[in-house]
Amino acid sequence: MMNRYLKWCLIGFVSVFFLTQCKNKDSVAFTGYELKLDQPDPELQPFDSTLVAPFFEKFPQLADYKKEVLMVYKNHQYNYLWHDSKGRKETADVLYNRINEIAADGILQKVPYKDIFDKRFVEQSKVDVTNELLLTSYYFFYTDKVLEGIDYAKRKELGWFLDRDSVSYVNFLDTLLVNPGLVNKQTQLIKQYYLLKKALEKYHDIALNGGWGTVNIDEDFKNLNPSDTSDRVTEIRKRLYLSGDLTENSGSNVYDLSLQKGLDSFMKRHGFVAQKVINKRHIEAMNVSVEDRIKTIVINMERCRWISPNIAKAKEYIVVNIPAYRLLYIKNDSIALQSDVVVGTTMNQTVVFSGKLKYIVFSPYWNVPQSIIKNEILPGIQRDANYLAKHNMEWNNGNVRQKPGPANSLGLVKFIFPNNNNIYFHDTPSKSLFQRETRAFSHGCIRV
């Protein structure tokens, strides 16, 4: 059922396998913005550097950002960043608002010392060292949780091998202080993150209004076809209206053309094969609560943080949405081609990473992986001495390979992008698998 959740909330890139033509670059600033330095107020003296250590003793839950805070103020000779001689700067208000709205970014973690921060921010707008250090610490809290996400080691444990450009949020702060409006530009993360954020807002509103309820499934439930009359149709109509798949709710219990349009939208969003029959699986998907959908959106917003926005800035690239079994070829920021694909099984999951397409092989040999030789080929030979010949295979220096031909497991062509995971795109003789809703049948490679 988890895959169905992902299909619903994925809007292009989340939980994907990337093949990209762009070069990876180490970034010292942020998404190409020019590094600018905020000039200190000559009427405001720097604060005492010895005040930093006691601050983190008082606010230990922010101590993870002590290194960055010290680096920032060392670079600025301990001049105030969020205050001038007149009091608090505009940038401080911008940051305060973002911290207050952090739940809209799918961050469920409690903001440490939020009550203290609120009280001090409201009551003290004049120059204040504690407020100054709180603001800088919260800046790094925000970039850590909203822009960076969990660290790379944990991502690898989850099967994500996407390299992300190194970003200096210390340097970006300098640019942000000069131009606070940058924090509201939707460029720090990939486009799909902001689409998910918009969806999260929508579903929070639905939840606040009571959700969308459930459609009753009787023990003797029968599929619903166009023109059928049923109380279930009335419930389905209401459900699709509340989720936005229908623009209006007529309340009719007749399965008519207007309901069909809403179902088309629902099925497309959930990865179902387009059809007019409403079966039990469709209703089970409708009955997933809005709260569970929200959890899925939040998970995928986190995954978006692991993807470098520079990947999607390439003029052309290929992306595979693994849970949705879809390949997209993007050229000049538009979809030039899309296709169904077959991906790895639960036991042989396709890992998530990026690479560069190097070359294409026609009429390829299939060099059978050792795991398949051990688990499938050798047992097959034990059962049938002619197993290799029947499968157009041969021994090759102690390994097994399948010779080119129409029955070759790689089909007639494969696309190579060198990687440590031995993953590539390839054709397949098993065309019928593309007609299925669930297409997780491979040993990890992508069948196209």
Contacts in CASP RR format, 6 or more apart in sequence:
PFRMAT RR
TARGET T0000
AUTHOR 0000-0000-0000
METHOD contacts of the structure
MODEL  1
MMNRYLKWCLIGFVSVFFLTQCKNKDSVAFTGYELKLDQPDPELQPFDST
LVAPFFEKFPQLADYKKEVLMVYKNHQYNYLWHDSKGRKETADVLYNRIN
EIAADGILQKVPYKDIFDKRFVEQSKVDVTNELLLTSYYFFYTDKVLEGI
DYAKRKELGWFLDRDSVSYVNFLDTLLVNPGLVNKQTQLIKQYYLLKKAL
EKYHDIALNGGWGTVNIDEDFKNLNPSDTSDRVTEIRKRLYLSGDLTENS
GSNVYDLSLQKGLDSFMKRHGFVAQKVINKRHIEAMNVSVEDRIKTIVIN
MERCRWISPNIAKAKEYIVVNIPAYRLLYIKNDSIALQSDVVVGTTMNQT
VVFSGKLKYIVFSPYWNVPQSIIKNEILPGIQRDANYLAKHNMEWNNGNV
RQKPGPANSLGLVKFIFPNNNNIYFHDTPSKSLFQRETRAFSHGCIRV
1 288 0 8 1.000
3 323 0 8 1.000
3 438 0 8 1.000
3 440 0 8 1.000
4 270 0 8 1.000
4 271 0 8 1.000
4 285 0 8 1.000
4 288 0 8 1.000
5 288 0 8 1.000
5 292 0 8 1.000
5 293 0 8 1.000
5 296 0 8 1.000
6 14 0 8 1.000
6 15 0 8 1.000
6 296 0 8 1.000
6 300 0 8 1.000
6 323 0 8 1.000
6 324 0 8 1.000
7 269 0 8 1.000
7 270 0 8 1.000
7 271 0 8 1.000
7 323 0 8 1.000
7 324 0 8 1.000
8 269 0 8 1.000
8 270 0 8 1.000
8 271 0 8 1.000
8 285 0 8 1.000
8 293 0 8 1.000
8 296 0 8 1.000
9 196 0 8 1.000
9 199 0 8 1.000
9 293 0 8 1.000
9 296 0 8 1.000
9 297 0 8 1.000
9 300 0 8 1.000
10 16 0 8 1.000
10 192 0 8 1.000
10 300 0 8 1.000
10 321 0 8 1.000
10 323 0 8 1.000
10 324 0 8 1.000
11 192 0 8 1.000
11 195 0 8 1.000
11 196 0 8 1.000
11 199 0 8 1.000
12 192 0 8 1.000
12 319 0 8 1.000
12 321 0 8 1.000
12 324 0 8 1.000
12 328 0 8 1.000
13 190 0 8 1.000
13 191 0 8 1.000
13 192 0 8 1.000
13 304 0 8 1.000
13 307 0 8 1.000
13 312 0 8 1.000
13 319 0 8 1.000
13 321 0 8 1.000
14 192 0 8 1.000
14 196 0 8 1.000
14 300 0 8 1.000
14 303 0 8 1.000
14 304 0 8 1.000
14 321 0 8 1.000
15 300 0 8 1.000
15 303 0 8 1.000
15 321 0 8 1.000
15 322 0 8 1.000
15 323 0 8 1.000
15 352 0 8 1.000
16 307 0 8 1.000
16 319 0 8 1.000
16 320 0 8 1.000
16 321 0 8 1.000
16 322 0 8 1.000
16 352 0 8 1.000
17 319 0 8 1.000
17 320 0 8 1.000
17 322 0 8 1.000
17 343 0 8 1.000
17 350 0 8 1.000
17 351 0 8 1.000
17 352 0 8 1.000
17 353 0 8 1.000
17 423 0 8 1.000
17 446 0 8 1.000
18 162 0 8 1.000
18 307 0 8 1.000
18 311 0 8 1.000
18 317 0 8 1.000
18 318 0 8 1.000
18 319 0 8 1.000
18 320 0 8 1.000
18 352 0 8 1.000
18 353 0 8 1.000
18 354 0 8 1.000
18 355 0 8 1.000
19 317 0 8 1.000
19 318 0 8 1.000
19 319 0 8 1.000
19 320 0 8 1.000
19 354 0 8 1.000
19 355 0 8 1.000
19 356 0 8 1.000
19 357 0 8 1.000
19 417 0 8 1.000
19 425 0 8 1.000
20 311 0 8 1.000
20 314 0 8 1.000
20 317 0 8 1.000
20 318 0 8 1.000
20 354 0 8 1.000
20 355 0 8 1.000
20 356 0 8 1.000
21 314 0 8 1.000
21 315 0 8 1.000
21 316 0 8 1.000
21 317 0 8 1.000
21 356 0 8 1.000
21 357 0 8 1.000
22 310 0 8 1.000
22 311 0 8 1.000
22 313 0 8 1.000
22 314 0 8 1.000
22 317 0 8 1.000
24 163 0 8 1.000
24 165 0 8 1.000
24 308 0 8 1.000
24 310 0 8 1.000
25 165 0 8 1.000
25 310 0 8 1.000
26 165 0 8 1.000
26 166 0 8 1.000
27 165 0 8 1.000
27 166 0 8 1.000
27 167 0 8 1.000
27 168 0 8 1.000
27 310 0 8 1.000
28 35 0 8 1.000
28 166 0 8 1.000
28 168 0 8 1.000
28 171 0 8 1.000
29 35 0 8 1.000
29 168 0 8 1.000
29 171 0 8 1.000
29 172 0 8 1.000
29 175 0 8 1.000
30 167 0 8 1.000
30 168 0 8 1.000
30 169 0 8 1.000
30 171 0 8 1.000
30 172 0 8 1.000
30 175 0 8 1.000
30 188 0 8 1.000
31 187 0 8 1.000
31 188 0 8 1.000
31 309 0 8 1.000
31 310 0 8 1.000
33 172 0 8 1.000
33 175 0 8 1.000
33 182 0 8 1.000
34 175 0 8 1.000
35 171 0 8 1.000
35 174 0 8 1.000
35 175 0 8 1.000
36 174 0 8 1.000
36 175 0 8 1.000
36 178 0 8 1.000
36 179 0 8 1.000
37 174 0 8 1.000
37 178 0 8 1.000
38 76 0 8 1.000
38 81 0 8 1.000
38 174 0 8 1.000
38 177 0 8 1.000
38 178 0 8 1.000
40 46 0 8 1.000
40 76 0 8 1.000
40 77 0 8 1.000
40 79 0 8 1.000
40 80 0 8 1.000
41 79 0 8 1.000
41 80 0 8 1.000
41 84 0 8 1.000
41 85 0 8 1.000
43 84 0 8 1.000
43 85 0 8 1.000
44 79 0 8 1.000
44 80 0 8 1.000
44 83 0 8 1.000
44 84 0 8 1.000
44 85 0 8 1.000
44 127 0 8 1.000
46 77 0 8 1.000
46 78 0 8 1.000
46 79 0 8 1.000
46 80 0 8 1.000
47 78 0 8 1.000
47 80 0 8 1.000
47 129 0 8 1.000
47 132 0 8 1.000
48 78 0 8 1.000
48 129 0 8 1.000
49 73 0 8 1.000
49 78 0 8 1.000
51 129 0 8 1.000
51 133 0 8 1.000
52 66 0 8 1.000
52 69 0 8 1.000
52 70 0 8 1.000
52 73 0 8 1.000
52 133 0 8 1.000
55 129 0 8 1.000
55 130 0 8 1.000
55 133 0 8 1.000
56 62 0 8 1.000
56 63 0 8 1.000
56 66 0 8 1.000
59 112 0 8 1.000
59 113 0 8 1.000
59 134 0 8 1.000
59 137 0 8 1.000
61 112 0 8 1.000
61 113 0 8 1.000
62 112 0 8 1.000
62 113 0 8 1.000
62 134 0 8 1.000
62 137 0 8 1.000
62 138 0 8 1.000
62 141 0 8 1.000
64 144 0 8 1.000
65 136 0 8 1.000
65 137 0 8 1.000
65 140 0 8 1.000
65 141 0 8 1.000
65 144 0 8 1.000
68 140 0 8 1.000
68 169 0 8 1.000
68 170 0 8 1.000
69 133 0 8 1.000
69 136 0 8 1.000
69 137 0 8 1.000
69 140 0 8 1.000
71 170 0 8 1.000
72 81 0 8 1.000
72 136 0 8 1.000
72 170 0 8 1.000
72 173 0 8 1.000
73 79 0 8 1.000
73 81 0 8 1.000
73 136 0 8 1.000
75 170 0 8 1.000
75 174 0 8 1.000
80 127 0 8 1.000
80 132 0 8 1.000
81 91 0 8 1.000
81 132 0 8 1.000
81 135 0 8 1.000
81 136 0 8 1.000
81 173 0 8 1.000
81 177 0 8 1.000
82 88 0 8 1.000
82 89 0 8 1.000
82 91 0 8 1.000
82 92 0 8 1.000
82 95 0 8 1.000
82 131 0 8 1.000
82 132 0 8 1.000
82 135 0 8 1.000
82 136 0 8 1.000
83 89 0 8 1.000
83 92 0 8 1.000
83 126 0 8 1.000
83 127 0 8 1.000
83 128 0 8 1.000
83 131 0 8 1.000
83 132 0 8 1.000
85 127 0 8 1.000
87 125 0 8 1.000
87 126 0 8 1.000
87 127 0 8 1.000
88 125 0 8 1.000
88 126 0 8 1.000
88 131 0 8 1.000
89 177 0 8 1.000
90 180 0 8 1.000
91 176 0 8 1.000
91 177 0 8 1.000
91 180 0 8 1.000
92 121 0 8 1.000
92 135 0 8 1.000
94 180 0 8 1.000
94 181 0 8 1.000
94 183 0 8 1.000
94 184 0 8 1.000
95 135 0 8 1.000
95 138 0 8 1.000
95 139 0 8 1.000
95 142 0 8 1.000
95 183 0 8 1.000
96 121 0 8 1.000
96 135 0 8 1.000
98 142 0 8 1.000
98 146 0 8 1.000
98 183 0 8 1.000
99 111 0 8 1.000
99 114 0 8 1.000
99 117 0 8 1.000
99 138 0 8 1.000
99 141 0 8 1.000
99 142 0 8 1.000
102 111 0 8 1.000
102 142 0 8 1.000
102 145 0 8 1.000
102 146 0 8 1.000
104 197 0 8 1.000
104 200 0 8 1.000
104 201 0 8 1.000
105 145 0 8 1.000
105 146 0 8 1.000
105 197 0 8 1.000
105 301 0 8 1.000
106 197 0 8 1.000
106 200 0 8 1.000
106 297 0 8 1.000
106 298 0 8 1.000
106 301 0 8 1.000
106 302 0 8 1.000
107 145 0 8 1.000
107 146 0 8 1.000
108 298 0 8 1.000
109 145 0 8 1.000
111 117 0 8 1.000
111 138 0 8 1.000
111 141 0 8 1.000
112 141 0 8 1.000
113 134 0 8 1.000
117 134 0 8 1.000
117 138 0 8 1.000
120 128 0 8 1.000
120 130 0 8 1.000
120 131 0 8 1.000
120 134 0 8 1.000
121 131 0 8 1.000
124 131 0 8 1.000
136 173 0 8 1.000
139 169 0 8 1.000
139 173 0 8 1.000
140 169 0 8 1.000
143 169 0 8 1.000
143 172 0 8 1.000
146 305 0 8 1.000
147 167 0 8 1.000
147 169 0 8 1.000
147 188 0 8 1.000
147 189 0 8 1.000
147 305 0 8 1.000
148 167 0 8 1.000
148 169 0 8 1.000
148 305 0 8 1.000
149 302 0 8 1.000
149 305 0 8 1.000
149 306 0 8 1.000
150 302 0 8 1.000
150 306 0 8 1.000
152 164 0 8 1.000
155 161 0 8 1.000
155 162 0 8 1.000
155 306 0 8 1.000
159 349 0 8 1.000
159 351 0 8 1.000
159 352 0 8 1.000
160 303 0 8 1.000
160 306 0 8 1.000
160 351 0 8 1.000
160 352 0 8 1.000
160 353 0 8 1.000
161 351 0 8 1.000
161 352 0 8 1.000
161 353 0 8 1.000
161 420 0 8 1.000
161 421 0 8 1.000
162 306 0 8 1.000
162 307 0 8 1.000
162 308 0 8 1.000
162 352 0 8 1.000
162 353 0 8 1.000
162 354 0 8 1.000
163 308 0 8 1.000
163 354 0 8 1.000
164 306 0 8 1.000
164 307 0 8 1.000
164 308 0 8 1.000
165 308 0 8 1.000
165 310 0 8 1.000
175 182 0 8 1.000
176 182 0 8 1.000
176 183 0 8 1.000
186 194 0 8 1.000
187 309 0 8 1.000
188 309 0 8 1.000
189 304 0 8 1.000
189 305 0 8 1.000
189 307 0 8 1.000
189 309 0 8 1.000
190 304 0 8 1.000
190 307 0 8 1.000
190 309 0 8 1.000
190 311 0 8 1.000
190 312 0 8 1.000
191 312 0 8 1.000
192 304 0 8 1.000
193 301 0 8 1.000
193 304 0 8 1.000
193 305 0 8 1.000
196 297 0 8 1.000
196 300 0 8 1.000
196 301 0 8 1.000
196 304 0 8 1.000
197 301 0 8 1.000
199 297 0 8 1.000
200 294 0 8 1.000
200 297 0 8 1.000
200 298 0 8 1.000
200 301 0 8 1.000
203 290 0 8 1.000
203 293 0 8 1.000
203 294 0 8 1.000
203 297 0 8 1.000
204 294 0 8 1.000
206 212 0 8 1.000
206 242 0 8 1.000
206 243 0 8 1.000
206 290 0 8 1.000
207 290 0 8 1.000
207 291 0 8 1.000
207 294 0 8 1.000
211 242 0 8 1.000
211 289 0 8 1.000
211 290 0 8 1.000
212 238 0 8 1.000
212 239 0 8 1.000
212 242 0 8 1.000
212 243 0 8 1.000
212 286 0 8 1.000
212 290 0 8 1.000
213 239 0 8 1.000
213 242 0 8 1.000
213 287 0 8 1.000
213 289 0 8 1.000
214 235 0 8 1.000
214 239 0 8 1.000
214 286 0 8 1.000
214 287 0 8 1.000
215 232 0 8 1.000
215 235 0 8 1.000
215 236 0 8 1.000
215 239 0 8 1.000
215 283 0 8 1.000
215 286 0 8 1.000
215 287 0 8 1.000
216 231 0 8 1.000
216 232 0 8 1.000
216 235 0 8 1.000
217 280 0 8 1.000
217 283 0 8 1.000
217 284 0 8 1.000
217 287 0 8 1.000
221 232 0 8 1.000
221 280 0 8 1.000
221 283 0 8 1.000
223 277 0 8 1.000
223 278 0 8 1.000
223 279 0 8 1.000
223 280 0 8 1.000
224 230 0 8 1.000
224 232 0 8 1.000
224 233 0 8 1.000
224 236 0 8 1.000
224 255 0 8 1.000
224 277 0 8 1.000
224 278 0 8 1.000
225 255 0 8 1.000
225 276 0 8 1.000
225 277 0 8 1.000
225 278 0 8 1.000
226 255 0 8 1.000
226 256 0 8 1.000
226 257 0 8 1.000
226 260 0 8 1.000
226 276 0 8 1.000
227 254 0 8 1.000
227 255 0 8 1.000
227 256 0 8 1.000
228 254 0 8 1.000
228 255 0 8 1.000
229 253 0 8 1.000
229 254 0 8 1.000
229 255 0 8 1.000
230 253 0 8 1.000
230 255 0 8 1.000
231 253 0 8 1.000
232 283 0 8 1.000
233 252 0 8 1.000
233 253 0 8 1.000
233 254 0 8 1.000
233 255 0 8 1.000
233 259 0 8 1.000
234 251 0 8 1.000
234 252 0 8 1.000
234 253 0 8 1.000
236 259 0 8 1.000
236 263 0 8 1.000
236 278 0 8 1.000
236 283 0 8 1.000
236 286 0 8 1.000
237 246 0 8 1.000
237 249 0 8 1.000
237 250 0 8 1.000
237 251 0 8 1.000
237 252 0 8 1.000
237 259 0 8 1.000
238 249 0 8 1.000
238 251 0 8 1.000
239 286 0 8 1.000
240 246 0 8 1.000
240 259 0 8 1.000
240 262 0 8 1.000
240 263 0 8 1.000
240 265 0 8 1.000
240 266 0 8 1.000
240 286 0 8 1.000
241 247 0 8 1.000
241 248 0 8 1.000
241 249 0 8 1.000
243 266 0 8 1.000
244 265 0 8 1.000
245 262 0 8 1.000
245 263 0 8 1.000
245 265 0 8 1.000
245 266 0 8 1.000
245 269 0 8 1.000
246 258 0 8 1.000
246 259 0 8 1.000
246 261 0 8 1.000
246 262 0 8 1.000
246 265 0 8 1.000
250 258 0 8 1.000
252 259 0 8 1.000
255 278 0 8 1.000
260 276 0 8 1.000
263 276 0 8 1.000
263 278 0 8 1.000
263 282 0 8 1.000
264 274 0 8 1.000
266 272 0 8 1.000
266 282 0 8 1.000
266 285 0 8 1.000
266 286 0 8 1.000
267 273 0 8 1.000
267 274 0 8 1.000
267 275 0 8 1.000
267 282 0 8 1.000
268 274 0 8 1.000
270 285 0 8 1.000
271 324 0 8 1.000
271 437 0 8 1.000
272 281 0 8 1.000
272 282 0 8 1.000
272 285 0 8 1.000
272 437 0 8 1.000
273 435 0 8 1.000
273 436 0 8 1.000
273 437 0 8 1.000
311 317 0 8 1.000
311 354 0 8 1.000
312 330 0 8 1.000
315 331 0 8 1.000
315 332 0 8 1.000
316 329 0 8 1.000
316 330 0 8 1.000
316 331 0 8 1.000
316 332 0 8 1.000
316 336 0 8 1.000
317 329 0 8 1.000
317 330 0 8 1.000
318 327 0 8 1.000
318 328 0 8 1.000
318 329 0 8 1.000
318 330 0 8 1.000
318 357 0 8 1.000
319 327 0 8 1.000
319 328 0 8 1.000
319 330 0 8 1.000
320 326 0 8 1.000
320 327 0 8 1.000
320 328 0 8 1.000
320 341 0 8 1.000
320 343 0 8 1.000
320 350 0 8 1.000
320 446 0 8 1.000
321 327 0 8 1.000
321 328 0 8 1.000
322 343 0 8 1.000
322 350 0 8 1.000
322 352 0 8 1.000
325 340 0 8 1.000
325 341 0 8 1.000
325 342 0 8 1.000
325 343 0 8 1.000
325 438 0 8 1.000
325 439 0 8 1.000
325 440 0 8 1.000
326 338 0 8 1.000
326 339 0 8 1.000
326 340 0 8 1.000
326 341 0 8 1.000
327 337 0 8 1.000
327 338 0 8 1.000
327 339 0 8 1.000
327 340 0 8 1.000
327 341 0 8 1.000
327 446 0 8 1.000
327 448 0 8 1.000
328 335 0 8 1.000
328 337 0 8 1.000
328 338 0 8 1.000
329 335 0 8 1.000
329 336 0 8 1.000
329 337 0 8 1.000
329 338 0 8 1.000
330 336 0 8 1.000
339 448 0 8 1.000
340 434 0 8 1.000
340 439 0 8 1.000
341 439 0 8 1.000
341 446 0 8 1.000
341 447 0 8 1.000
341 448 0 8 1.000
342 428 0 8 1.000
342 430 0 8 1.000
342 433 0 8 1.000
342 434 0 8 1.000
342 439 0 8 1.000
342 440 0 8 1.000
342 441 0 8 1.000
342 442 0 8 1.000
342 446 0 8 1.000
342 447 0 8 1.000
343 350 0 8 1.000
343 439 0 8 1.000
343 440 0 8 1.000
343 442 0 8 1.000
343 444 0 8 1.000
343 446 0 8 1.000
343 447 0 8 1.000
344 350 0 8 1.000
344 440 0 8 1.000
344 441 0 8 1.000
344 442 0 8 1.000
344 443 0 8 1.000
344 444 0 8 1.000
344 445 0 8 1.000
345 440 0 8 1.000
345 441 0 8 1.000
345 442 0 8 1.000
345 443 0 8 1.000
345 444 0 8 1.000
346 440 0 8 1.000
348 442 0 8 1.000
348 443 0 8 1.000
348 444 0 8 1.000
349 444 0 8 1.000
350 423 0 8 1.000
350 442 0 8 1.000
350 444 0 8 1.000
350 445 0 8 1.000
350 446 0 8 1.000
351 421 0 8 1.000
351 423 0 8 1.000
351 444 0 8 1.000
353 419 0 8 1.000
353 421 0 8 1.000
353 423 0 8 1.000
355 417 0 8 1.000
355 418 0 8 1.000
355 419 0 8 1.000
356 417 0 8 1.000
356 418 0 8 1.000
357 415 0 8 1.000
357 416 0 8 1.000
357 417 0 8 1.000
358 416 0 8 1.000
358 417 0 8 1.000
358 418 0 8 1.000
359 416 0 8 1.000
360 413 0 8 1.000
360 414 0 8 1.000
360 415 0 8 1.000
360 416 0 8 1.000
361 413 0 8 1.000
361 414 0 8 1.000
361 416 0 8 1.000
362 412 0 8 1.000
362 413 0 8 1.000
363 404 0 8 1.000
363 405 0 8 1.000
363 408 0 8 1.000
363 412 0 8 1.000
363 413 0 8 1.000
364 404 0 8 1.000
364 408 0 8 1.000
364 410 0 8 1.000
364 411 0 8 1.000
364 413 0 8 1.000
364 414 0 8 1.000
364 426 0 8 1.000
365 401 0 8 1.000
365 402 0 8 1.000
365 403 0 8 1.000
365 404 0 8 1.000
365 408 0 8 1.000
366 401 0 8 1.000
366 402 0 8 1.000
366 408 0 8 1.000
366 409 0 8 1.000
366 410 0 8 1.000
367 396 0 8 1.000
367 399 0 8 1.000
367 400 0 8 1.000
367 401 0 8 1.000
368 377 0 8 1.000
368 393 0 8 1.000
368 399 0 8 1.000
368 400 0 8 1.000
368 401 0 8 1.000
368 402 0 8 1.000
369 422 0 8 1.000
369 443 0 8 1.000
370 399 0 8 1.000
371 443 0 8 1.000
372 443 0 8 1.000
373 399 0 8 1.000
373 400 0 8 1.000
377 387 0 8 1.000
377 388 0 8 1.000
377 393 0 8 1.000
377 400 0 8 1.000
380 387 0 8 1.000
381 387 0 8 1.000
381 388 0 8 1.000
384 390 0 8 1.000
387 393 0 8 1.000
388 394 0 8 1.000
388 395 0 8 1.000
388 400 0 8 1.000
391 402 0 8 1.000
391 407 0 8 1.000
392 402 0 8 1.000
392 403 0 8 1.000
392 405 0 8 1.000
392 407 0 8 1.000
392 408 0 8 1.000
393 400 0 8 1.000
393 401 0 8 1.000
393 402 0 8 1.000
393 403 0 8 1.000
394 400 0 8 1.000
394 401 0 8 1.000
394 403 0 8 1.000
402 408 0 8 1.000
402 409 0 8 1.000
402 410 0 8 1.000
405 411 0 8 1.000
405 412 0 8 1.000
406 412 0 8 1.000
406 429 0 8 1.000
407 429 0 8 1.000
408 429 0 8 1.000
409 426 0 8 1.000
409 428 0 8 1.000
409 429 0 8 1.000
410 426 0 8 1.000
410 427 0 8 1.000
410 428 0 8 1.000
411 426 0 8 1.000
411 427 0 8 1.000
411 428 0 8 1.000
411 429 0 8 1.000
412 427 0 8 1.000
413 426 0 8 1.000
413 427 0 8 1.000
414 424 0 8 1.000
414 425 0 8 1.000
414 426 0 8 1.000
414 427 0 8 1.000
415 424 0 8 1.000
415 425 0 8 1.000
415 426 0 8 1.000
415 448 0 8 1.000
416 424 0 8 1.000
417 424 0 8 1.000
422 445 0 8 1.000
423 444 0 8 1.000
423 445 0 8 1.000
423 446 0 8 1.000
424 445 0 8 1.000
424 446 0 8 1.000
425 445 0 8 1.000
425 446 0 8 1.000
425 447 0 8 1.000
425 448 0 8 1.000
426 445 0 8 1.000
426 446 0 8 1.000
426 447 0 8 1.000
426 448 0 8 1.000
427 447 0 8 1.000
427 448 0 8 1.000
428 447 0 8 1.000
428 448 0 8 1.000
430 441 0 8 1.000
430 447 0 8 1.000
433 439 0 8 1.000
433 441 0 8 1.000
433 447 0 8 1.000
441 447 0 8 1.000
END
